[in-house]
Amino acid sequence: MIRAEGVSVFIGKKEVVSDVTLTCKAGEMTALIGPSGCGKTTLLHALGLLLPVNKGAIFYKEHNYTKASTSQIKRFWQQEVAFILQDYGIMDEESVGFNVTMQKDLFGKKVKGDLARLRDVLEQTGLSNREQELASYLSGGEKQRLALARAIYKNAKVLYADEPTASLDAKNREKIIALFRDFANKGYTVIISTHDAALIEACDVCYEVQSNRIARK
Ligand SMILES: Nc1ncnc2c1ncn2[C@@H]1O[C@H](COP(=O)(O)OP(=O)(O)OP(=O)(O)O)[C@@H](O)[C@H]1O
């Protein structure tokens, strides 16, 4: 569970996120919605501790992370969460397999980790048999699916996604929405910034960033 209490974020002198109080519950998909430029990505980044907040606090499991040390925040990123962001967080010069498992010999190219599970998550995300390929060969939509494969492999407890279906065709969109649903059904927290009507429809809670309104289905 991720909770924002009275959170405001300024970029320069501009208040981009204003006094947000929001709980993103475990087992639910929460959509951050609103017109372009209203602050969805900024709020998503603040909820993921990628951006400092200027007012208020972010809580994870009742622990106030606004006061956390750098090492506590790093542990949160490494052990608890996964990000599917617009700039992907994918290492282009590494293989697909490495990008999922994040394990290999220091100077080798061999993919390490749990290979059966790696192949399973690649199949789930429509990237079967591509573990040896360089990530730079993937399209934008494939890279987003690769980031989701990493999140599933990692068993992340909180998933942050920024416009995750923006560059997908209808078939892959459906597949990815179903995977997000599975994630939430396992009891994990899913937070998604999106304009996609089909994805919004699949969410349990919608938060309108501009008006600070919450709609629960
Ligand atoms: N690094 C930055 N420097 C200056 N302004 C920024 C920066 N990041 C965001 N902004 C501004 O903050 C506002 C909110 O941006 P944000 O990306 O959070 O909006 P968004 O709702 O996610 O938009 P979109 O739907 O178009 O992705 C915008 O006006 C944007 O120009």
The ligand as an SDF file (V2000), in Angstrom:
LIG
                    3D

 31 33  0  0  0  0  0  0  0  0999 V2000
   11.7190   18.5410  -15.5380 N   0  0  0  0  0  0  0  0  0  0  0  0
   10.7710   19.4430  -15.7600 C   0  0  0  0  0  0  0  0  0  0  0  0
   11.0920   20.7400  -15.9780 N   0  0  0  0  0  0  0  0  0  0  0  0
   10.1450   21.6750  -16.1790 C   0  0  0  0  0  0  0  0  0  0  0  0
    8.8250   21.4320  -16.2020 N   0  0  0  0  0  0  0  0  0  0  0  0
    8.4430   20.1660  -15.9940 C   0  0  0  0  0  0  0  0  0  0  0  0
    9.3830   19.1020  -15.7680 C   0  0  0  0  0  0  0  0  0  0  0  0
    8.6900   17.9560  -15.5790 N   0  0  0  0  0  0  0  0  0  0  0  0
    7.3940   18.2860  -15.6980 C   0  0  0  0  0  0  0  0  0  0  0  0
    7.2410   19.5970  -15.9400 N   0  0  0  0  0  0  0  0  0  0  0  0
    5.9590   20.3110  -16.1230 C   0  0  0  0  0  0  0  0  0  0  0  0
    5.0480   19.8570  -15.1530 O   0  0  0  0  0  0  0  0  0  0  0  0
    3.7510   19.6900  -15.7220 C   0  0  0  0  0  0  0  0  0  0  0  0
    3.2480   18.3010  -15.4720 C   0  0  0  0  0  0  0  0  0  0  0  0
    4.0240   17.3740  -16.2170 O   0  0  0  0  0  0  0  0  0  0  0  0
    3.7140   15.8100  -16.1940 P   0  0  0  0  0  0  0  0  0  0  0  0
    4.6870   15.1740  -17.1200 O   0  0  0  0  0  0  0  0  0  0  0  0
    3.6720   15.3560  -14.7890 O   0  0  0  0  0  0  0  0  0  0  0  0
    2.2380   15.7960  -16.8080 O   0  0  0  0  0  0  0  0  0  0  0  0
    1.3710   14.5620  -17.3600 P   0  0  0  0  0  0  0  0  0  0  0  0
   -0.0090   14.7650  -16.8190 O   0  0  0  0  0  0  0  0  0  0  0  0
    2.0380   13.2740  -17.0490 O   0  0  0  0  0  0  0  0  0  0  0  0
    1.3750   14.8300  -18.9070 O   0  0  0  0  0  0  0  0  0  0  0  0
    1.2520   13.7970  -20.1660 P   0  0  0  0  0  0  0  0  0  0  0  0
   -0.1090   13.1860  -20.0670 O   0  0  0  0  0  0  0  0  0  0  0  0
    1.3740   14.7110  -21.3370 O   0  0  0  0  0  0  0  0  0  0  0  0
    2.3750   12.8070  -20.0510 O   0  0  0  0  0  0  0  0  0  0  0  0
    3.8790   20.0740  -17.1780 C   0  0  0  0  0  0  0  0  0  0  0  0
    3.4160   21.3920  -17.3450 O   0  0  0  0  0  0  0  0  0  0  0  0
    5.3380   19.9670  -17.4600 C   0  0  0  0  0  0  0  0  0  0  0  0
    5.7380   20.8890  -18.4470 O   0  0  0  0  0  0  0  0  0  0  0  0
  1  2  1  0
  2  3  1  0
  2  7  2  0
  3  4  2  0
  4  5  1  0
  5  6  2  0
  6  7  1  0
  6 10  1  0
  7  8  1  0
  8  9  2  0
  9 10  1  0
 10 11  1  0
 11 12  1  0
 11 30  1  0
 12 13  1  0
 13 14  1  0
 13 28  1  0
 14 15  1  0
 15 16  1  0
 16 17  2  0
 16 18  1  0
 16 19  1  0
 19 20  1  0
 20 21  2  0
 20 22  1  0
 20 23  1  0
 23 24  1  0
 24 25  2  0
 24 26  1  0
 24 27  1  0
 28 29  1  0
 28 30  1  0
 30 31  1  0
M  END
$$$$
